[in-house]
Amino acid sequence: MGCGSSHNSKYNYKDFPTPDMLAEAQMEYQRYYYSKDKNDNTNKEKNKKVNFDGAPDPYPPRCRKSQIFNIQDYFHLDRRAKLTPFEMASDSYEKLVSYLVKTAKNDVGKARAIFVWIASQRLQQIMDYVGDRLPPSKSPLYSILHILVKQWGNGYSEIFSKMCKCAGIPCKIVKGKVKGSSYKLGEKVEGTNDYCLIFVDNDWRIVDPHWGSQYVINRVDDDDWDSVLHDDKRNKQSLNADEIEVGQICDDFYFLTDPEAIVYTHLACETANQLLARPVTEDEFWQMALLKDAFFDLEMTTVNYPKCIIHSDNGNVHLKFGLSSKIYSLFCYGLYKSSYDPKANIINGVNIDQYVLMEITKNQLDIKIYFPIIGKYKFELYGKNIEENKGFEVVCEYAIICSEPDLKFEPLPQNTRSEWGENGDTQSIGMVPINLKGGILKTDNGKINYGFKLTKSQMLLFSSKLINVQNKKENLKNCVRHYRKDDEVHFYIKCPQQGRYIHEISCKKPGERQYVNECNYLIESSQGCSDLSFYPDIENCHGQTGDMSQLTKSPVLQPVSHKESIIDPIEVDKEMILTMKSYETLSQMSAHLEKHYFLDSESEDCSNYAYLHQSGRDVKCYLNFLKVGFYKLNLLHNKEIAYQYLINVIEPNFKAVPYPERTSAWQSNYFIDEPKSYNLKAGEKINFMFTLPDAKEAIIEGKTYRQPLNKVNNGGDIWEKEIIVPTNEQTLNLKVVTSNKGPVNVLTYKVVKNSELDEMKQSVATEKKKTEEFLKEMEEQKENEERLMKKANKDKEEKYIKARDNYNKNKKYYEEEEEKLQQKEKELETVGQKSMDKTEKMTKRNANGHSGNKEHPSSTYYGGSGNNSKGKIIFSPEPSSRGTDSELDGREKHFRTYQIEGTEDWKLYHPKLSSNLALERLRECIRHRDKTLLKASIDSCHENGLKDHKEVRTATMKLYTFDARQRLESACLTKNPSAIRKELDGIYSQGLQRYLQNECREAGYLLESLERNNTNKNILNMDKKTMTEIRRYMNPPPTFHKIMQSTFLLLGEDEETTDSWRECQRLCNPQGSNGLNRKIILFDVAKVHPEIVSRSNQILEDVDISKVQTVSPGAGTFYVWTKGVIDEYETMYNLSEYKPASRERQKEIFGKINEEPIKNRNYYKSLVSGNTSREATSKSSRKTNSELEGTWRY
């Protein structure tokens, strides 16, 4: 079976397999082997050989899993399977299967029900149900109990196959190679695992009930990636039981899995059972990249490195993965040389994760890895779908062998996110970069601006932050601004110095309290911004300028003439006019202009150089700039900012004059035609012209001067007159008379003399000189930045040359040393062989009765010459001085102390011999778990300078573990909760819980039991006086009655019964077979229905414990007990998911006495899986991001 190369295919199927190739081969197979039969109206399956339960031989499926299975369609079926009563499973297979498939509509549904039931079984739940009696040996419950207790992986396939056959579904158990928890990249794993093929919907499908029911967390990942794939033989020890965690989880990926996806972890021994159109050989299987289920769940595609071992001869690797446009994914990664020793992952004070650049461009994930030193690395990629409530899961793993370093790459700064630039978060909220590719932005002048198009919500509020990588405490809040333009948001950034900067962008929806970091960009500026200007301070903390309507709830103004809200820089030689348009006719509009000095926090009010005119919905703002500076223009409506401009003027208009001073009576629809200058020269003849809507009279007036203006005929609202400026006035005012008001001063001019004009000219000349100085300084700053850039480039090049020369020198040295070592090893082998030959001759001579230099049989020659015994390894003390081997203890004989004679000469041949012997002895001690000998071996390693060696640290941790285990066992024997808690706290603080999972779990059970018993004792030991007091209440306080109702509800009495206080008094009787004491003793929190607990909790919501204790001490005792039960129950259930039971529902629940109570999956998952964290036992045992590292499957 296979698919050859087709003229229509873009793949040559003889090449090494990739995910795209295998998927394409499946489609080819479908097109060429099934479409013809469909056109001929024939059924090819009828012609296939039938030899297995009425089904044909295995062949590739005709369609993908997604075309026949949608998990949403099986929600109710799954729920029913998970809640199957244990009574059904305690009977025959036929009865259980009949119950499970009752509501299934087809064979897919039947198989699904069986798969979910198997995957949802939890050991602790079953043990609670069976108690001291085992279920019948031929029942499904007995089989699943045996599988869970023995952790018999292949048993899952056995029971699944048996149940499928009962349901009439052809099922075949196949054997195959798998990449499970013991798999190491680049190695082959011996043995096989079982999984299943089922025939549903006229196709064979793959199901692995074992991997679909359990996950394995490797708690001790002690790989030193500098020794991975080494030519020498590695110590391949299997994981100890206390070094892994096995947990239960229902993983839908392993149900009806597509063959082209599961082949990356499962390879059937028989080619036909692979169900692949392009089969995979075993050699290809072990070489294929380790792609996990998350890779296919996220619908990732292209992989440019199809093999798990990558060789890099240029110091870098570029990984590319295709992404689905339908799924919003987030990714993170891990790169390390050693997962055991964190120090090995620090190179020159930098974590090697910072040598990884991860970016998303369109539908492609780009990961560029740079290697600062040669060696072997492991790379892991994690991913998750942000629309699913899951943590990060392993996507793929690679082992990378670097033979040449990349000495030019500078490590990236630490990133609060893993990726730079666009990501799944930005895609999910509709932030699409505009003409932007990747997350690294470069600028050669210190300025950069970029933007996003908002394709979904345009109501998002943005905030951003600029961080200097070299000085993270530097305040750069005035170096970044952003503004909104239609459905776009634009960011403007100024880098004050050469170097790297991180731009963090956050956003939130209106009404939300906190901003959420959505993406980060890395900005590399080859030189600092040379204009010496930061952005002015603004009125909001978000860094937003431009349209302010969303922040101030003011009307929206649409820019017409200048659509960019940040104008930087600009050179002006005349009056600047900004044109805006509003969506409605506005009143009370005004303009406020403020100038900020460069490199200074001072500001100057320049509003007299700006004035605003409004005509209907059109708004114009007239501006004059006399000085250089960064101006902030606020367009106000009812004193609220509607729109804001930031204008950087580097060359002003020296002819600029201030506009006439406007009073509060000035209307925004008034307009100054002439004169527009605030200063009027005395004695000069000037024509005054104004547009004054609704004016009845207009007058130019001074203290002693009054001249009415004439309304222009057919001129509309224009008033005009030519006037000689009086010399005896200091100011002239424009006064307007309307139908509502008398003469009101709206405008003021200043009358200036010739002497004042000269002063003004001198002031302008001074300002012009300052501007020239500023421009000169700016040019010098630009030249200085260029010099700094050249110097930095030169330093970088020199640093690279020095590093390269040093590397080449070391490389040459190590090559020479390696050659010398090989030569010495050859000489050593020659000398050793001669010595061994001599020893054999001496042994023969001794055996024949010849006398000579006799040696004890246990002494061994490792090398040396003649009879000087140099290089000889002997036992100390000699065995002859301690009796025969039979008289020695087995372990003691095995660990005799090694000593070396003639070590000085030996070190010439083998400088690490002493260290190697110490390590070998240490390994033996670890295997035999002898505390005394282990301590001695550790001391010996320390003497040989091996304190920081990986195996020595492992042995030290083992030694600590032995002591902690003994102390914990002693504390458990005392049954003292304080002592047990103290020892558990010590274990967690030392990080030993991963080595003592079983012990910590059992101690946790015991501690919970002891603490619960203490709570029960408070009620059982309640004195008669207090109980009598409770029973004698005729009309108890409402709070007290609520407490008792809540308590008895947990004990099985519905509220309608306890509404009567007399009934509550009767139930408080401690004696009898149905008395309160017996109920408390037999109470099992796990058997209470979640809706009952939810209602009990609801009753106590408004109860104040401080008031309860003042009512009655007995009431306080019952309150504490009830709240304790609720708190314990919340470790099993999320009560918010269950509505409180109504009174009718309470009767229904209490009436079903024989119904098995609902048990919580997550609670028992955390208990049975071996997660020894106390936090995990009080919450859901769902995997977290921090638990991802080292996660493996069987």
Secondary structure, DSSP 4 states (H G I P E B T S, - for coil): ------TT-SS-TTSPP-HHHHHHHHHHHHHHHHHHHHHTT--GGGGS-EEETTEEPP---SS-GGGT--GGGGHHHHHHHHT--HHHHTS-HHHHHHHHTTT--SHHHHHHHHHHHHHT--HHHHHHHHTTSPPPTTSHHHHHHHHHHHT-HHHHHHHHHHHHHHTT--EEEEEEEE--TT--TT----S-EEEEEEEETTEEEEE-TTTTTEEEEES----BTTSTT-SSPP--PPPPGGGEEEEE---GGGEEE-HHHHTTTEEESSGGGG--SS---HHHHHHB-EE-HHHHHTT---BS--BSEEEESSSEEEEEEE--TTS-EEEEEEEESBSS-GGGGEETTEEGGGGEEEEEETTEEEEEEE-SS-EEEEEEEEEEETTSS---EEEEEEEEEESS---SPPPPPP-SSSSBS--HHHHHTTEEESS--SSEEEESSSEEEEEEEESS-S--EEEEEEEESS-TTS--GGGEEEEEETTEEEEEEE-SSSEEEEEEEEEE-TT-SS-EEEEEEEEEESS--TT--PPPP-SSTT-EEEE-HHHH-PPPEEESS---SEEEEEE-SS-EEEEEEESS---SEEEEEEEE-TTSS-EEE-GGGEEEEEETTEEEEEE---S-EEEEEEEEETTEEEEEEEEEEEE--TT--PPPEE-TT--TT-EEEE---SEEETT-EEEEEEE-TTEEEEEEE-SS-EEEPEEPTT-TTEEEEEEEPPTT-SEEEEEEEESS-S-EEEEEEEEE-HHHHHHHHHHHHHHHHHHHHHHHHHHHHHHHHHHHHHHHHHHHHHHHHHHHHHHHHHHHHHHHHHHHHHHHHHHHHHHHHHHHHHHHHHHHHHHTT--S----TT-EE-S--TTS-TTEEEEES-GGGS--GGGS-HHHHHTPEEEESSHHHHHHH-TTHHHHHHHHHHHHHHHHT-HHHHHHHHHHHHHTT-TT-HHHHHHHHHHHHHHHHHHHHHHHHHT-HHHHHHHHHHHHHTT-TTT-HHHHHHHHHHHHHHHHHHHHHHHHT--HHHHHHHHT-SS--HHHHHHHHHHHHHTT--HHHHTSHHHHHHHT---STTSHHHHHHH--GGGS-HHHHHHHHHHTTT--HHHHHHH-HHHHHHHHHHHHHHHHHTTT--GGGSPPPPHHHHHHHHH-TTSPPP--HHHHHHHHTT---HHHHHS-----GGG-TTEE--
